[in-house]
Amino acid sequence: MIVRFLAALALAASIAVPAQAAPDRRLVLVTLDGLHWTEVFRGADPERAADPAAVPFDEREAIRTAFIVPANKARALMPFLNDVVARQGVLLGDRDHGGCAAVGNAMWFSYPGYNEILTGKPDPAIVSNAHGLNRNVTFLEWLNRRPGFAGRVETVASWRVHRDILDVPKSGLSVNAGWEDAPARTPTEATIARLQAGSARIWPEVRLDTFTHAYALELLKRQKPKVLYVAYGETDDFAHDGRYDQVLWAAQRADRFLGELWAALQADPAYAGKTTLIVTTDHGRGTNGKDGWRHHGKPFAESNQVWIGAIGPDIAPGRQPGTCASSSQIAATALTALGVDWRAFDPAAGPPLAIQKP
C-alpha cells in the first residue's frame, strides 16, 4: 500500500514538472542618462525654468506653458512613468514621500553607474568614463552565453562608450552605440541610417536619442530579442550644456519613447504578457549651488540619488522594497524577472528588489 502511494506521488510529481517550469519571460531594460529623481517625481523646476542662463528667452514661454503651468508638473513632464509605471508597476526613489534609491559606487558618474547596473555591484577600479574595456561580466554577457538566450540579447545606446562598458570584443554582444549605423537588415534600418548620417552631431560620442529609439523599435519588430537594453543619453548631455529647456524636452521625449516601447511590446504576441520593463538612471545631479544641476560626481551633493521603475507580469503594483533601493539590485531583479536564478550569475551581486508578486 505504501509502495503504491509513493509511486503515485512520484508519477504526480513527474507530470507536474512541465507546468512548474519557468514561463517564457522577456526583458527590456532602459536607462535615461543622468535624469535626477526630482524631475521624475516633481516635474520641472520653476526657478530653473525661469533662469535666463538655463532657458533662452524665446523658449521660456513654451517651457512655462508645457511644464510649469500644469497643476501636476510631474505628469506633464513624464506621463508614462507617472501614470502607467507608477500605477501598474512600481516607481522607486520619491524622497519627498519616504522613497529612496541610490547608486552604491563612490564615483556618481556614468561608467561606474552603468557598470553597477549591469553587473550588480560597484567596481572601485572604475574611476573614469575613459576606463576602456570593462573587465567585468555584465548580466547581458552572461545571458548571451546561456542556452535559450545566446544570440537573443541586443543593445542600442546613444553613448558610444557603451561598447566599452559591455566589452564587445570579449562579450560578443550585439551592440549598436553612438553614431554607428546598425546593419541595414531592413529598409527601415537603411532609412534610419540615412537620416542619422544627415543629422547634426551636437556631441561627437552621443547620438540623438530619436535614432537610438528608432533602431530599438525596429529590433523589437524584426529581430525579436529575448532581452533588449536601450540606453538614451540626451538628458545628461543637455544638462552639461546648461540647457534646462532641452533637458525638459529630452525627458518628455524619453518618456514618450518608453510609452512607445511598452505599446509595441503589448501589441506583439511574442512579448505581450511576458515582458518586464525596467527603467532607471546611472546617476543623479548635483544640488549644491545654482548651477549644481549641470554636474554630477562626488563633489556635487546628492548626485548619487537615482530612481528605478518596473512594470511587468511579475511586478506587484505599488510595492515598495522597504529599504533604500540600490542600482546594484537591478541586475538580479532583471534576471529574476526572466525566471533565472541570479545567484548563478553572481552570488555577490546585489539581491533582487522586493517588488515581485508573492
C-alpha positions as CSV (number, residue, x, y, z in Angstrom):
1,M,0.0,0.0,0.0
2,I,2.8,2.4,1.0
3,V,4.8,1.5,-2.1
4,R,1.8,2.2,-4.4
5,F,1.2,5.5,-2.6
6,L,4.9,6.6,-3.1
7,A,4.7,5.5,-6.7
8,A,1.6,7.6,-7.2
9,L,3.3,10.6,-5.7
10,A,6.3,10.1,-8.0
11,L,4.1,9.9,-11.0
12,A,2.2,13.1,-10.0
13,A,5.5,14.9,-9.5
14,S,6.7,13.9,-12.9
15,I,3.5,15.1,-14.5
16,A,3.7,18.4,-12.7
17,V,7.2,19.3,-13.8
18,P,6.3,20.9,-17.1
19,A,3.6,23.1,-15.5
20,Q,6.1,24.3,-12.9
21,A,8.8,25.2,-15.5
22,A,9.7,28.8,-15.7
23,P,7.5,30.8,-18.1
24,D,8.8,32.3,-21.3
25,R,9.8,35.7,-20.0
26,R,11.3,38.7,-21.8
27,L,13.1,41.8,-20.6
28,V,13.5,45.4,-21.8
29,L,16.0,47.4,-19.7
30,V,16.1,51.2,-20.4
31,T,18.4,53.8,-18.9
32,L,17.9,57.6,-19.1
33,D,21.3,59.1,-18.5
34,G,21.7,61.5,-15.6
35,L,18.0,62.3,-15.1
36,H,17.5,63.4,-11.5
37,W,14.7,62.0,-9.3
38,T,13.3,65.5,-8.8
39,E,12.3,65.8,-12.4
40,V,10.6,62.4,-12.4
41,F,8.6,63.0,-9.2
42,R,8.2,66.8,-9.1
43,G,8.4,67.7,-12.7
44,A,10.2,70.8,-14.0
45,D,11.9,73.1,-11.5
46,P,10.1,76.5,-11.7
47,E,13.2,78.6,-10.7
48,R,15.4,76.8,-13.2
49,A,12.9,77.1,-15.9
50,A,12.8,80.9,-15.4
51,D,16.5,81.3,-15.3
52,P,17.7,83.2,-18.4
53,A,21.1,81.4,-18.2
54,A,19.4,78.0,-18.3
55,V,16.4,78.7,-20.7
56,P,16.8,81.1,-23.6
57,F,14.2,83.9,-23.7
58,D,12.4,82.6,-26.8
59,E,11.9,79.2,-25.2
60,R,10.8,80.5,-21.8
61,E,7.1,80.8,-22.5
62,A,6.8,77.4,-24.2
63,I,8.6,75.8,-21.2
64,R,6.3,77.6,-18.8
65,T,3.2,76.6,-20.6
66,A,4.2,73.0,-21.1
67,F,5.8,72.2,-17.8
68,I,5.2,74.9,-15.1
69,V,1.6,75.9,-15.6
70,P,0.0,72.4,-15.3
71,A,-1.2,71.5,-11.8
72,N,0.6,68.2,-11.9
73,K,4.1,69.1,-13.2
74,A,5.4,65.5,-12.9
75,R,2.7,64.1,-15.1
76,A,3.1,67.0,-17.6
77,L,6.8,66.1,-18.0
78,M,6.7,62.3,-17.8
79,P,3.1,61.0,-18.1
80,F,4.1,57.4,-18.9
81,L,6.3,57.0,-15.8
82,N,3.8,58.7,-13.5
83,D,0.5,57.4,-14.9
84,V,1.4,53.9,-16.1
85,V,4.6,52.6,-14.4
86,A,3.8,54.1,-11.0
87,R,0.2,52.8,-11.1
88,Q,0.6,49.4,-12.8
89,G,4.1,48.7,-11.6
90,V,6.5,50.4,-9.2
91,L,8.4,53.7,-9.3
92,L,11.0,54.0,-6.6
93,G,13.1,56.9,-5.4
94,D,10.5,59.6,-4.4
95,R,12.3,61.1,-1.5
96,D,9.5,63.6,-0.9
97,H,7.3,60.7,0.2
98,G,9.7,58.4,2.0
99,G,11.1,56.7,-1.0
100,C,14.8,56.1,-1.6
101,A,17.1,54.9,-4.4
102,A,20.9,55.5,-4.8
103,V,23.9,54.2,-6.5
104,G,26.3,52.0,-4.5
105,N,29.5,53.2,-6.2
106,A,31.6,56.1,-4.9
107,M,32.0,57.9,-8.2
108,W,28.5,59.2,-9.1
109,F,29.0,59.4,-12.8
110,S,28.2,57.3,-15.9
111,Y,30.7,54.5,-16.5
112,P,30.7,53.4,-12.8
113,G,26.9,53.7,-12.7
114,Y,26.3,51.6,-15.8
115,N,28.8,49.0,-14.6
116,E,26.9,48.8,-11.3
117,I,23.5,48.5,-13.0
118,L,24.7,45.8,-15.4
119,T,27.0,43.7,-13.1
120,G,25.1,44.0,-9.8
121,K,28.0,45.6,-7.8
122,P,30.3,48.6,-7.9
123,D,33.9,48.3,-9.1
124,P,36.2,50.7,-7.3
125,A,38.8,50.3,-10.1
126,I,36.5,52.2,-12.4
127,V,37.3,55.9,-11.8
128,S,36.9,57.4,-15.3
129,N,34.5,57.4,-18.2
130,A,37.6,56.7,-20.2
131,H,38.2,53.4,-18.4
132,G,38.3,51.5,-21.6
133,L,37.1,47.9,-22.0
134,N,35.2,46.6,-18.9
135,R,36.9,43.5,-17.3
136,N,33.6,42.7,-15.5
137,V,31.0,40.3,-16.8
138,T,27.6,42.0,-17.2
139,F,24.4,40.0,-16.8
140,L,23.8,40.7,-20.5
141,E,27.1,39.0,-21.4
142,W,26.3,36.1,-19.1
143,L,22.9,35.6,-20.5
144,N,24.2,35.7,-24.0
145,R,26.3,32.6,-23.2
146,R,23.3,30.6,-21.9
147,P,21.0,28.3,-23.8
148,G,17.8,30.0,-24.8
149,F,19.4,33.4,-24.7
150,A,22.5,33.1,-26.9
151,G,22.2,35.4,-29.9
152,R,19.0,36.9,-28.5
153,V,20.4,39.7,-26.4
154,E,20.6,43.2,-28.0
155,T,21.8,46.6,-27.0
156,V,21.1,50.0,-28.6
157,A,22.7,53.0,-27.0
158,S,23.1,56.7,-27.7
159,W,26.6,56.9,-25.9
160,R,29.4,55.2,-27.8
161,V,31.1,54.2,-24.5
162,H,28.5,51.5,-24.0
163,R,30.6,49.4,-26.4
164,D,33.4,49.6,-23.8
165,I,31.1,49.1,-20.8
166,L,29.7,45.9,-22.4
167,D,33.2,45.0,-23.8
168,V,32.0,43.9,-27.2
169,P,35.3,42.1,-28.1
170,K,35.1,39.9,-25.0
171,S,31.3,39.6,-24.6
172,G,30.3,39.0,-28.2
173,L,27.2,41.1,-27.5
174,S,25.4,42.8,-30.4
175,V,25.8,46.5,-29.5
176,N,24.8,49.5,-31.7
177,A,26.1,52.6,-30.0
178,G,26.9,56.2,-30.7
179,W,26.8,57.4,-34.3
180,E,27.5,54.0,-35.8
181,D,24.9,52.6,-38.2
182,A,23.0,49.4,-37.4
183,P,23.4,46.7,-40.1
184,A,20.8,47.6,-42.8
185,R,18.9,44.3,-42.5
186,T,15.6,46.0,-43.3
187,P,14.6,49.0,-45.4
188,T,13.6,50.8,-42.2
189,E,17.1,50.4,-40.8
190,A,18.6,51.7,-44.0
191,T,16.3,54.7,-43.8
192,I,17.3,55.4,-40.1
193,A,21.0,55.2,-41.1
194,R,20.4,57.8,-43.9
195,L,18.6,60.1,-41.6
196,Q,21.3,59.7,-38.9
197,A,24.0,60.4,-41.4
198,G,22.3,63.7,-42.3
199,S,21.7,64.8,-38.7
200,A,23.6,67.5,-36.8
201,R,26.1,65.9,-34.4
202,I,25.8,68.0,-31.3
203,W,28.1,65.7,-29.3
204,P,30.7,63.5,-31.0
205,E,30.2,60.5,-28.8
206,V,26.4,60.7,-28.2
207,R,23.9,60.5,-31.0
208,L,20.4,61.9,-30.8
209,D,18.0,59.6,-28.9
210,T,15.5,59.6,-31.7
211,F,17.8,57.4,-33.7
212,T,18.5,55.1,-30.8
213,H,14.8,54.7,-30.3
214,A,14.1,54.1,-33.9
215,Y,16.7,51.3,-34.0
216,A,15.2,49.8,-30.8
217,L,11.7,49.7,-32.2
218,E,12.9,48.0,-35.4
219,L,14.9,45.5,-33.4
220,L,11.8,44.5,-31.5
221,K,9.8,44.2,-34.6
222,R,12.3,42.3,-36.8
223,Q,14.8,40.5,-34.5
224,K,12.5,39.9,-31.5
225,P,15.3,39.6,-29.0
226,K,14.6,38.0,-25.7
227,V,16.5,40.7,-23.9
228,L,16.8,44.3,-25.1
229,Y,18.8,47.1,-23.4
230,V,18.1,50.6,-24.6
231,A,20.3,53.5,-23.3
232,Y,19.2,57.1,-24.0
233,G,21.6,59.9,-23.4
234,E,20.3,63.4,-24.1
235,T,19.0,64.2,-20.6
236,D,22.6,64.2,-19.3
237,D,24.3,65.9,-22.2
238,F,21.9,68.8,-22.4
239,A,22.3,69.3,-18.6
240,H,26.1,69.5,-19.0
241,D,25.5,72.1,-21.7
242,G,23.4,74.2,-19.3
243,R,20.3,74.0,-21.4
244,Y,17.5,73.2,-19.0
245,D,14.8,73.7,-21.6
246,Q,16.4,71.0,-23.7
247,V,16.7,68.7,-20.7
248,L,12.9,69.0,-20.2
249,W,12.2,68.3,-23.9
250,A,14.6,65.4,-23.8
251,A,12.9,64.0,-20.7
252,Q,9.5,64.3,-22.2
253,R,10.7,62.6,-25.4
254,A,12.3,59.8,-23.4
255,D,9.0,59.3,-21.5
256,R,7.2,59.1,-24.9
257,F,9.8,56.6,-26.1
258,L,9.1,54.5,-23.1
259,G,5.4,54.5,-23.8
260,E,6.0,53.6,-27.4
261,L,8.3,50.7,-26.4
262,W,5.6,49.4,-24.0
263,A,2.9,49.7,-26.5
264,A,4.9,47.8,-29.1
265,L,5.6,45.1,-26.5
266,Q,1.9,44.8,-25.7
267,A,0.9,44.6,-29.3
268,D,3.3,41.8,-30.2
269,P,2.3,38.2,-29.2
270,A,6.0,37.4,-28.7
271,Y,6.1,39.9,-25.8
272,A,2.6,40.7,-24.6
273,G,2.0,39.4,-21.1
274,K,5.6,38.0,-20.9
275,T,7.8,41.1,-20.7
276,T,9.2,43.2,-17.8
277,L,10.2,46.7,-18.5
278,I,12.8,48.1,-16.1
279,V,13.8,51.8,-16.4
280,T,16.4,53.7,-14.3
281,T,19.3,56.2,-14.5
282,D,23.0,55.8,-14.0
283,H,23.4,58.8,-11.5
284,G,21.6,61.9,-10.3
285,R,22.6,65.5,-10.5
286,G,24.2,68.0,-8.1
287,T,22.0,70.2,-5.8
288,N,24.7,72.4,-4.4
289,G,24.7,75.9,-5.8
290,K,22.6,77.5,-8.5
291,D,24.4,75.5,-11.3
292,G,24.8,72.2,-9.4
293,W,22.2,70.6,-11.6
294,R,24.5,70.9,-14.6
295,H,27.0,68.5,-13.0
296,H,27.4,65.2,-11.1
297,G,30.1,63.2,-9.4
298,K,31.4,63.1,-5.8
299,P,31.9,66.9,-5.4
300,F,28.2,67.5,-6.3
301,A,25.8,66.8,-3.4
302,E,23.1,64.2,-3.9
303,S,24.2,63.2,-7.4
304,N,24.2,59.6,-6.0
305,Q,20.4,59.8,-5.8
306,V,18.6,57.8,-8.5
307,W,15.2,56.3,-9.3
308,I,14.0,52.9,-10.6
309,G,10.8,51.9,-12.3
310,A,9.5,48.5,-13.2
311,I,6.3,47.1,-14.8
312,G,5.5,43.6,-16.0
313,P,3.6,40.4,-15.3
314,D,5.5,39.5,-12.1
315,I,5.8,43.0,-10.6
316,A,3.5,43.8,-7.7
317,P,1.8,47.2,-8.4
318,G,2.8,49.8,-5.8
319,R,5.1,47.6,-3.8
320,Q,8.0,49.4,-2.1
321,P,11.1,47.4,-1.2
322,G,11.1,48.7,2.4
323,T,14.8,49.8,2.3
324,C,16.7,52.2,0.1
325,A,16.8,50.7,-3.4
326,S,20.2,50.4,-5.0
327,S,21.4,50.4,-8.6
328,S,23.3,47.2,-7.7
329,Q,20.0,45.4,-7.3
330,I,18.9,45.9,-10.9
331,A,20.9,43.0,-12.4
332,A,19.4,40.5,-10.0
333,T,15.9,42.0,-10.4
334,A,16.2,41.7,-14.2
335,L,17.3,38.0,-14.0
336,T,14.5,37.2,-11.6
337,A,12.0,38.7,-14.0
338,L,13.4,36.4,-16.7
339,G,12.9,33.4,-14.4
340,V,16.7,32.9,-14.0
341,D,18.4,32.3,-10.7
342,W,20.5,35.5,-10.1
343,R,22.9,33.6,-7.8
344,A,24.0,31.5,-10.8
345,F,25.2,34.8,-12.4
346,D,27.0,36.2,-9.3
347,P,26.1,35.4,-5.7
348,A,28.0,38.6,-4.7
349,A,25.7,40.8,-6.7
350,G,23.0,42.9,-5.0
351,P,19.8,40.9,-4.3
352,P,16.6,41.5,-6.3
353,L,14.4,44.4,-5.3
354,A,11.5,43.1,-3.3
355,I,8.9,44.2,-5.8
356,Q,7.8,40.8,-7.2
357,K,4.3,39.4,-6.7
358,P,4.2,36.7,-4.0
